Amino acid sequence: MSQRRRVYPSAEELRVWREFIETAEALRAELAGRLQEDFALSPGDYSVLLALSEAEGNRLRSSVLAAAIGWERSRLSHHLGRMERRGLIRRVECAADSRGAEAVLTEEGAGAFRAASLPHLREIRELFVDPLTPEQIAAVGEVATTLRAGLERRRGRP
């Protein structure tokens, strides 16, 4: 009888999967709650502000921004509208192509991002880095890289 690969995860594999998912969600929720409470920023706001702060001229086409943060363009469009009403970004017609729009980081948005960044990074250290050994950090990095590569291969990306 040849050995067949199990079709379903074992009880132990499911336990590890559940621990992984629940812990990741608890970390995200804690970080999100702190960002919201301390700086009135959602994780989505922070992702947009980070991408724009790193972009040349603090501006990106909406399609490029959506790809950079892994969002659908319709979700991003609604989110940018809310951020624009709060003065964190502004949307302008794309200089190179009048059919597109660019999101531009405002001074208020840059200030909100700067104010939140160092405390947010300290919280990442407190909640994620400090509880782990350097070896565990390296192992988590390897696991994340392997999982992401597998997902990208399934999506047909190199």
N, C-alpha and C positions, 0 to 999 in steps of 0.2 A: 504494500500500500504506500503510495507516494504521499509525502507530507504536503498538505494543502495549507495555503495561507488562510488565516482566519478572516472571515468576512466582516465580523463585528469586533469592536474593541473589547478587550478583556475587562473584567471588573476593576482591576488595578489601573489599566489605561484610562478607563472612564473616571476613576477617582482622581487621577492626575489631571485629566482634561478639565474636570469640574473645578478643581482647586486653582488651576491656571486661569480659567475664565472668571471665576468669582473674585480672585485676588486682583486680577487686572482691572475688573470693574470697580472694586472697592478703592483701588489706588486712583483711578480716573475720577471717581465720584468725590473723593476727599480733595484732590487737587482742584477740581472744578468748583467745589463749594468754597474753598479758600479764595480762589480767583474772584468769584462772584462777590463774596462777602467783603473782601478787603479792597477790591479794585473795580467792582461793578463790570467785570469782563467775563464773558463766557469762554469756554475753551475754543469755540469757533472764532470768537473775536480775536483771541490771542493768536490762533493759527494764521488768520488773515493779516493781523498786524505784524507778526514775525515775517511772513513771506514778503510783505510790502517793505518792511524795514531792510530786508536783505537784497531787494531788487534794485537794479540801477535806476536812479532817479526816484526811488520809492514809489514806483508805479509798475503795474502789470496789466496786460490785457486780461479781461475776465476769463477767457478760455484758458490762458496760461495759469492764472491764479487757481482756477478750479482744479486743473491737473496737479498743480503743485501741492495742494492740500488734500487731494483725493476726494473731492466733492463733485456731484452732478452740477452742471451749470445752472439749472433752475433753482436748486437749493442755494447756491452761492448768490444768485441774483436777489433772492428774497432777503438773505442775510446782509448783503451789502446795502440794501435799502434801509434796513434797520440801523446799520452802522453809520450810514450817511445822515440819517435823521438825528443821530447822537453826535455828529460832528467828528467822528473818528476817521472817516475816509470821505472822499468825494469821487464822483464818477464823471469822467470827461470823455468826449469823443476822441477816438484814437487818431493821432496826428497822421499816422502812416496809412490808415484805412478807415474812411468815414463810416463804414458799416459796423465797426466794432467799438467797444467802449473800454476804457482803462479805469482801473481803481487806483486812486492816488492817496497816499498817506497824508493826512493833515497834520499840522503842528499839534493839535489836540490829541490826535491818535498816536503820534510819536511820543508825546509826553505820557500818555496812558500806558503805552508799551514799556517805556523806560521805567516808569514807576513800578510796574508789576514784575518786570523781568528778574531783578535780583532776588526779591522775596520768593518768586516762583521757583527759581533755580535752587534756593536754599531748601525749599519744601521738597523738591525732587530729591535732593541729597538726603534730607531727613527721612522721607518715607520709602525711598527706593534704594539709594546707594548705601547709606549707613548700616542698615540691617544685614547687608550681604558682605561676604569676604571678597577680596579681589578675584579669587578663583571663581566664585559664584557669579560675579559680574561678567567675567569672561564667558562662562558657560551660558548665561542668559543671552549674551550677545550672539554667541554661536547658534543657539536655538532660534532666536528671532531671525537671524540672517538665513538660516536653512528654511524656516517656515515661509518667509517672504519670497525666497527664490522659488520654492515649490509653487506658491500661488502665482507668481509671475509667469512661470513656465506654463501653467494651466491656462493662463490668459493669453498665451502666445507672445509674451514679451521675452526678449533675450535675457 
